[in-house]
Amino acid sequence: MKNILNRLINHEILTAAEAKEVLVNISNGSYNTSQISAFLTVFMMRSISIEELSGFREALLDLCIRVDLSEYNTIDLCGTGGDGKDTFNISTLASFIAAGAGIKVAKHGNYGVSSISGSSNVMEKIGIKFSNDADFLERSIDKAGIAVLHAPLFHPAMKNVGPIRKELAVKTFFNMLGPMVNPSFPKNQLVGVFNLELARIYSYLYQNTDVNVTILHSLDGYDEVSLTGPTKIITSSMEGVLNPEDFGVSLLAQSEIEGGKTIEESAQMFNDIISGKGTAAQNNVVCANAGMAIATVTKCTPLEGFQLAKESLFSGKGLSALNKLQELSR
C-alpha cells in the first residue's frame, strides 16, 4: 500500500487492474485502518478516473455473494447518495410504488453514511428483514414485487471499510459504487448521481454492459428527480433534460422535500407517504422517480410512468407491496 499511496500523492492514476487489486487486498484485511483511510481520502480530493472506478466495481462484483433473480426482469432504483441534500427516502418509497405498479424491484441499499437515514435505516425501522437467503428473496419478489438487498450481507469484502466510512461520515468512492454493484445483477437500472461528471462516467461504464439504464442528475445537485429544477437524463439511447412540467406538475421548493431529523422521523414520514398521507410535493417527487423506473422498464413516456405511479400510490398498491414484504419478514 505504501507504494500505491506514494503514487497517488504524486497525482498518478491507477489502472483498472491496480484498482481492483487494492480493493481485493482491502477485503483480505491486508491493510490497516490508517492506510485505508488515506486511500479513501485521496479520492475525496480529486476526481476518480473511469479506469479506477471500473476496477473497484469489478473487484466488488467478483467478491459479492450473488443472488439469481434473472427470471423477473428486475430494476434497481438507487442513488449514489452523497448529495448532501438530506431529502426523505425518495428512491426507497419510489421502489415500493413501482412494485405496486407491477414492476419487479431488486432494491440495493445500505445504512446512511453522509445522511441521517439511509434506505436500510428506514427499512429496518419499519420491520423489513434483511437476508441474503435466495429463497426468501425470491418469495419477496414473487409475492410483494420487491426484494431488499442490504449491501453488507452481500459484500463481505466491505466489512473492513464499513466502520471507517462511518467514522469519516463523508461521501467516498463507495457512494459512487453502490448502485453499480447490485448482487442480483438486475437487467434494468434507475441510477441517481450527485454530479454531472459522475453521470458521464456512469454512462461510459454502462455502455459496456447489457443493462438497460437511466441515469439521473438534478442540475441543482440532487441524485434523483427532485422537481426543484431541471433534471439531466441519460439513457442507453438518448440524452436530454426533464422539467417538472414534463410530469404535469409545478416547480417545488427545496424545503418541501426535506427529510426527517432522526431515523424515527424518517420512518414516520415514509409510512405517512406510502399510506397516501403525504403532501402534494412529497407525492409528486416520489411518483416522478417511480414513474422514471416504470418508463425505464416499459418504455412508456415519463408522464405515463408518473400517472401509473400515482395510481399505484393512491390506490394503495404501493402500500400493499410494503405490507406483503413486512408479512414475509415476520
C-alpha positions as CSV (number, residue, x, y, z in Angstrom):
1,M,0.0,0.0,0.0
2,K,2.9,2.4,0.7
3,N,3.9,2.3,-2.9
4,I,0.3,2.9,-4.1
5,L,-0.2,5.8,-1.6
6,N,3.1,7.5,-2.7
7,R,2.0,7.2,-6.4
8,L,-1.5,8.7,-5.6
9,I,0.1,11.5,-3.6
10,N,2.2,12.3,-6.7
11,H,-1.1,12.6,-8.7
12,E,-0.7,9.3,-10.5
13,I,-3.8,7.4,-11.7
14,L,-4.3,3.7,-11.1
15,T,-5.0,1.3,-13.9
16,A,-8.2,-0.8,-13.6
17,A,-6.2,-3.8,-12.6
18,E,-4.3,-2.0,-9.9
19,A,-7.6,-0.5,-8.5
20,K,-9.1,-4.0,-8.5
21,E,-6.1,-5.4,-6.7
22,V,-6.2,-2.7,-4.0
23,L,-9.9,-3.4,-3.2
24,V,-9.3,-7.2,-3.1
25,N,-6.4,-6.6,-0.7
26,I,-8.6,-4.3,1.5
27,S,-11.2,-7.1,1.7
28,N,-8.5,-9.6,2.6
29,G,-7.5,-7.4,5.6
30,S,-4.1,-6.8,4.1
31,Y,-4.1,-3.1,5.1
32,N,-4.5,-1.3,8.4
33,T,-7.3,1.3,9.0
34,S,-4.9,4.3,8.6
35,Q,-3.8,3.1,5.2
36,I,-7.4,2.5,4.1
37,S,-8.5,6.0,5.4
38,A,-5.6,7.6,3.5
39,F,-6.6,5.7,0.4
40,L,-10.2,6.8,0.6
41,T,-9.2,10.4,1.3
42,V,-7.2,10.7,-2.0
43,F,-10.4,10.2,-3.9
44,M,-12.2,12.8,-1.9
45,M,-9.6,15.4,-3.0
46,R,-9.5,14.5,-6.7
47,S,-11.8,13.1,-9.3
48,I,-11.9,9.3,-9.8
49,S,-11.0,8.1,-13.3
50,I,-13.1,5.7,-15.3
51,E,-10.4,3.1,-15.1
52,E,-10.2,3.3,-11.3
53,L,-14.0,3.1,-10.8
54,S,-14.2,0.3,-13.3
55,G,-11.5,-1.7,-11.3
56,F,-13.2,-1.1,-8.0
57,R,-16.5,-2.2,-9.4
58,E,-15.1,-5.3,-10.9
59,A,-13.5,-6.3,-7.6
60,L,-16.8,-5.8,-5.6
61,L,-18.8,-7.8,-8.2
62,D,-16.2,-10.6,-8.2
63,L,-16.3,-10.8,-4.4
64,C,-20.0,-10.4,-3.8
65,I,-22.5,-13.1,-2.8
66,R,-24.6,-13.4,-5.9
67,V,-28.4,-13.9,-6.0
68,D,-30.2,-15.0,-9.2
69,L,-33.4,-13.1,-9.8
70,S,-32.9,-13.0,-13.6
71,E,-36.3,-14.6,-14.4
72,Y,-38.1,-11.5,-13.0
73,N,-36.6,-8.7,-15.3
74,T,-35.9,-6.6,-12.2
75,I,-35.0,-2.9,-11.8
76,D,-32.9,-1.3,-9.0
77,L,-33.8,2.2,-8.0
78,C,-30.7,3.5,-6.3
79,G,-29.0,6.8,-5.9
80,T,-25.3,7.3,-5.1
81,G,-26.3,9.4,-2.0
82,G,-23.6,11.9,-1.0
83,D,-25.5,14.9,-2.5
84,G,-25.7,16.5,1.0
85,K,-29.4,17.4,0.5
86,D,-30.9,15.3,3.3
87,T,-34.2,14.6,1.4
88,F,-36.6,12.0,2.7
89,N,-36.1,8.4,1.4
90,I,-37.4,9.1,-2.1
91,S,-35.9,6.2,-4.1
92,T,-36.9,3.7,-1.4
93,L,-40.6,4.9,-1.5
94,A,-40.4,5.0,-5.3
95,S,-39.3,1.4,-5.2
96,F,-42.5,0.3,-3.4
97,I,-44.7,2.4,-5.6
98,A,-43.0,0.9,-8.8
99,A,-43.6,-2.6,-7.3
100,G,-47.2,-1.7,-6.7
101,A,-47.4,-0.8,-10.4
102,G,-46.3,-4.3,-11.3
103,I,-42.6,-3.6,-11.9
104,K,-40.3,-6.2,-10.2
105,V,-37.8,-4.4,-8.0
106,A,-34.4,-5.6,-6.6
107,K,-33.6,-2.7,-4.2
108,H,-30.0,-2.5,-3.2
109,G,-29.4,-0.3,-0.2
110,N,-27.3,0.4,2.9
111,Y,-27.3,2.4,6.1
112,G,-26.8,6.2,5.7
113,V,-23.1,7.3,5.8
114,S,-23.3,11.0,5.0
115,S,-27.1,11.3,5.5
116,I,-29.2,10.9,8.7
117,S,-31.2,8.0,7.4
118,G,-30.2,5.7,4.5
119,S,-32.5,3.2,2.8
120,S,-31.6,0.4,5.2
121,N,-32.1,2.5,8.3
122,V,-35.7,3.2,7.4
123,M,-36.4,-0.4,6.1
124,E,-35.1,-1.8,9.4
125,K,-37.2,0.6,11.4
126,I,-40.4,-0.4,9.6
127,G,-39.8,-4.1,10.1
128,I,-38.2,-5.3,6.8
129,K,-36.0,-8.3,7.3
130,F,-32.5,-8.3,5.8
131,S,-31.4,-11.6,4.4
132,N,-29.2,-13.0,1.6
133,D,-31.2,-16.2,1.5
134,A,-32.1,-16.8,-2.1
135,D,-35.5,-18.5,-1.3
136,F,-36.6,-15.6,0.9
137,L,-35.6,-13.0,-1.8
138,E,-37.4,-14.9,-4.5
139,R,-40.5,-15.2,-2.3
140,S,-40.3,-11.4,-1.7
141,I,-40.1,-10.6,-5.4
142,D,-42.9,-13.1,-6.2
143,K,-45.4,-12.1,-3.5
144,A,-44.5,-8.4,-2.9
145,G,-42.9,-7.4,-6.2
146,I,-39.8,-6.2,-4.4
147,A,-36.8,-7.8,-2.7
148,V,-34.5,-5.7,-0.5
149,L,-30.8,-6.4,-0.8
150,H,-29.0,-5.0,2.2
151,A,-25.5,-4.3,0.9
152,P,-23.4,-5.6,3.9
153,L,-24.9,-9.0,3.6
154,F,-23.8,-9.4,0.0
155,H,-20.5,-7.6,0.1
156,P,-18.4,-9.3,2.8
157,A,-15.4,-7.6,1.2
158,M,-16.6,-4.3,2.8
159,K,-16.5,-5.3,6.4
160,N,-13.1,-3.7,6.8
161,V,-14.3,-0.5,5.2
162,G,-17.7,0.0,6.9
163,P,-16.5,1.3,10.2
164,I,-14.0,3.7,8.6
165,R,-16.7,5.1,6.3
166,K,-19.0,5.6,9.3
167,E,-16.2,7.4,11.2
168,L,-15.3,9.6,8.2
169,A,-19.1,10.4,7.7
170,V,-18.5,12.0,4.3
171,K,-19.1,10.6,0.8
172,T,-16.3,8.3,-0.6
173,F,-16.0,6.5,-3.9
174,F,-18.1,3.7,-2.3
175,N,-21.1,6.0,-2.7
176,M,-20.3,6.0,-6.4
177,L,-20.1,2.2,-6.5
178,G,-23.3,1.4,-4.6
179,P,-25.7,1.5,-7.5
180,M,-23.3,-0.4,-9.8
181,V,-22.7,-3.4,-7.6
182,N,-26.2,-4.9,-7.0
183,P,-25.5,-8.6,-6.3
184,S,-28.6,-9.7,-8.3
185,F,-27.3,-8.1,-11.5
186,P,-30.6,-6.5,-12.5
187,K,-31.3,-6.1,-16.2
188,N,-32.7,-2.5,-15.6
189,Q,-31.4,0.3,-13.5
190,L,-32.5,3.8,-12.5
191,V,-29.5,5.5,-11.1
192,G,-29.3,8.9,-9.5
193,V,-25.8,10.6,-9.2
194,F,-24.6,13.6,-7.3
195,N,-22.9,15.5,-10.1
196,L,-22.7,15.7,-13.9
197,E,-19.1,14.4,-14.1
198,L,-20.2,11.1,-12.4
199,A,-23.2,10.9,-14.8
200,R,-20.8,10.9,-17.7
201,I,-18.6,8.2,-16.0
202,Y,-21.6,6.0,-15.3
203,S,-22.8,6.5,-18.9
204,Y,-19.4,5.4,-20.2
205,L,-19.2,2.3,-17.9
206,Y,-22.7,1.2,-18.7
207,Q,-22.1,1.4,-22.4
208,N,-20.0,-1.8,-22.0
209,T,-22.8,-3.7,-20.3
210,D,-26.2,-5.0,-21.5
211,V,-28.0,-3.2,-18.6
212,N,-31.0,-1.0,-19.7
213,V,-30.1,2.1,-17.7
214,T,-31.5,5.5,-17.0
215,I,-29.1,7.9,-15.2
216,L,-30.5,11.0,-13.4
217,H,-28.9,14.1,-12.0
218,S,-30.9,17.2,-10.9
219,L,-29.0,20.2,-12.1
220,D,-29.3,21.9,-8.7
221,G,-27.4,18.9,-7.1
222,Y,-29.8,16.1,-6.2
223,D,-29.1,12.5,-7.0
224,E,-32.7,11.9,-8.2
225,V,-35.6,13.8,-10.0
226,S,-36.2,16.5,-7.3
227,L,-38.7,18.6,-9.3
228,T,-36.9,21.6,-7.8
229,G,-35.4,22.4,-11.2
230,P,-34.4,20.6,-14.5
231,T,-33.0,17.0,-14.4
232,K,-30.3,15.7,-16.7
233,I,-31.3,12.3,-18.0
234,I,-29.0,9.9,-19.9
235,T,-30.3,6.5,-21.2
236,S,-28.8,3.8,-23.4
237,S,-30.3,5.6,-26.4
238,M,-30.8,9.3,-25.6
239,E,-29.7,12.3,-23.6
240,G,-31.9,15.2,-22.5
241,V,-33.4,17.4,-19.8
242,L,-36.6,16.8,-17.9
243,N,-38.6,19.6,-16.3
244,P,-41.4,19.4,-13.7
245,E,-43.9,20.3,-16.5
246,D,-42.9,17.0,-18.3
247,F,-44.6,15.3,-15.4
248,G,-47.5,17.7,-15.5
249,V,-46.6,19.3,-12.1
250,S,-45.2,22.7,-10.9
251,L,-41.7,23.5,-9.6
252,L,-41.1,22.6,-5.9
253,A,-39.1,24.4,-3.3
254,Q,-36.2,22.5,-1.8
255,S,-37.7,22.8,1.7
256,E,-40.7,20.8,0.5
257,I,-38.7,17.6,0.1
258,E,-36.5,17.7,3.2
259,G,-36.2,14.5,5.3
260,G,-36.6,13.8,9.0
261,K,-34.0,14.9,11.5
262,T,-33.9,11.3,13.1
263,I,-34.4,7.8,11.8
264,E,-37.7,7.7,13.7
265,E,-38.9,10.8,12.0
266,S,-37.8,9.5,8.6
267,A,-39.7,6.2,9.2
268,Q,-42.8,8.1,10.2
269,M,-42.6,10.2,7.1
270,F,-42.1,7.0,5.0
271,N,-45.2,5.4,6.5
272,D,-47.3,8.6,6.0
273,I,-46.3,9.0,2.3
274,I,-46.8,5.3,1.4
275,S,-50.2,5.4,3.1
276,G,-51.3,8.3,0.9
277,K,-51.0,10.9,3.6
278,G,-48.0,12.7,2.1
279,T,-48.0,16.3,1.0
280,A,-48.7,17.1,-2.7
281,A,-44.9,17.9,-3.1
282,Q,-43.8,14.6,-1.4
283,N,-46.3,12.6,-3.5
284,N,-45.2,14.2,-6.8
285,V,-41.5,13.8,-6.2
286,V,-41.9,10.1,-5.2
287,C,-44.2,9.4,-8.2
288,A,-41.8,11.2,-10.6
289,N,-39.0,8.8,-9.6
290,A,-41.2,5.7,-9.6
291,G,-42.5,6.9,-12.9
292,M,-39.0,7.0,-14.3
293,A,-38.4,3.4,-13.2
294,I,-41.7,2.3,-14.8
295,A,-40.7,4.2,-18.0
296,T,-37.2,2.6,-18.0
297,V,-38.7,-0.9,-17.9
298,T,-41.8,-0.5,-20.0
299,K,-40.5,2.2,-22.5
300,C,-43.6,4.4,-21.8
301,T,-43.1,8.2,-21.5
302,P,-42.1,9.8,-18.2
303,L,-45.6,11.4,-18.0
304,E,-47.3,8.0,-18.5
305,G,-44.9,6.4,-15.9
306,F,-45.8,9.2,-13.5
307,Q,-49.5,8.6,-13.9
308,L,-49.1,4.9,-13.4
309,A,-47.1,5.6,-10.2
310,K,-49.8,8.0,-8.9
311,E,-52.4,5.2,-9.5
312,S,-50.2,2.8,-7.5
313,L,-49.8,5.2,-4.6
314,F,-53.4,6.4,-4.3
315,S,-55.0,3.0,-4.9
316,G,-52.9,1.6,-2.1
317,K,-51.0,-0.9,-4.3
318,G,-47.6,0.5,-3.2
319,L,-48.7,0.2,0.5
320,S,-49.9,-3.4,-0.3
321,A,-46.4,-4.3,-1.6
322,L,-44.9,-2.9,1.6
323,N,-47.4,-4.8,3.8
324,K,-46.6,-8.1,2.0
325,L,-42.9,-7.6,2.5
326,Q,-43.4,-6.8,6.2
327,E,-45.5,-10.0,6.5
328,L,-42.8,-12.1,4.8
329,S,-40.3,-10.5,7.2
330,R,-42.0,-11.7,10.3
